[in-house]
Structure formats: C-alpha cells, structure tokens
Amino acid sequence: MKRVLVTDEEIKELFKFAEKDIRFGVSLRGALSQIRHKLYLESLGYSVETTQSDNRGLPDFIVEGVTMEHKRARKQCYADGTYKVEIQKSRGERKTRLYDIDFSNVVSADISEHTGKKNDYRYAFTSNLEVDKNLKSKIKSLQRIDENWTSSFKSLLENKK
C-alpha cells in the first residue's frame, strides 16, 4: 500500500477550507471524531470493526458484536444547557434520512468539544431514544443527551438500561 504524506501546511489549509465550507467542515470533524472514538475504544481493549458509511444506514462500528452509530454533539445545546445530538443520515428526504428504530444497538455521542475533555463520550441504547412523532418506525432526529445516556460503554452494557 502506497503511503500518502500530508504536510502540516496542507492540514492547516484543510481546516481553513472546512471553516469556509460548512458541509465539508461537519464531515471532516465527524470523521475525525469517529477515528478518535475507534482508537479510544481499542485503547480500552475492545475489538472494533469499522463499517463503510454509504448512507444506507449501517452503523459505524461493531464493538464486540454490538452495533454502534457514532455522532458528535451539536455546537448548539437546548435552552436548558442539555447537549443535543442529531441522529440522522446526511442525505435524502426526511423519511429516508431518519434511522429505523432498530438500525443499531447503541449510539455514541462525542461531547468533547463542549467539555474540553479528550475522549468524552456518552452512550445510549437505541431502544431508549425518542421515536419520531410522525414516523413511529424511525428515531427522532434530534435527541437530548440526558439520563438515558452514560459516560461508559462498559457500564451501559453491564446495566442494560
């Protein structure tokens, strides 16, 4: 496999471009968050398989047999300060962008940008997420990171909330 070298200058330009092109910036920061989360889970000893993101709705990871979709918390919180995460696909009309209620076992949300802590994630079982009020077989796109979420993947699995 041929190795591609990227210079520091190119990386700086990439991030400058991401600031100007919002859609690209969201994709770039999302990809970096996903990579960091995979490395974090592996550092904890988990076996992590990455799946291809092709907008079919496949979860991002399979962690020890558990399917997991990874998202970043939005910059804007709810009025009461609760973190907000958008759980939907990036393209398509509304009913095809929303995930089915059984598309994944777990959703992880990166809140590091809010807390300033490296590898600060929250985890929830997909079955505990709110359902869309009009499409009962779909997950509501915006979710509150509330008491249904935990800071430990291990404890989520142990407690089976």
Beta strands, then each sheet from edge to edge (+ up, - down):
strand 1: 48-50
strand 2: 61-63
strand 3: 66-72
strand 4: 84-86
strand 5: 106-110
strand 6: 121-125
strand 7: 142-144
sheet 1: 1+ 2- 3+ 5+ 6-
sheet 2: 4+ 7-
end
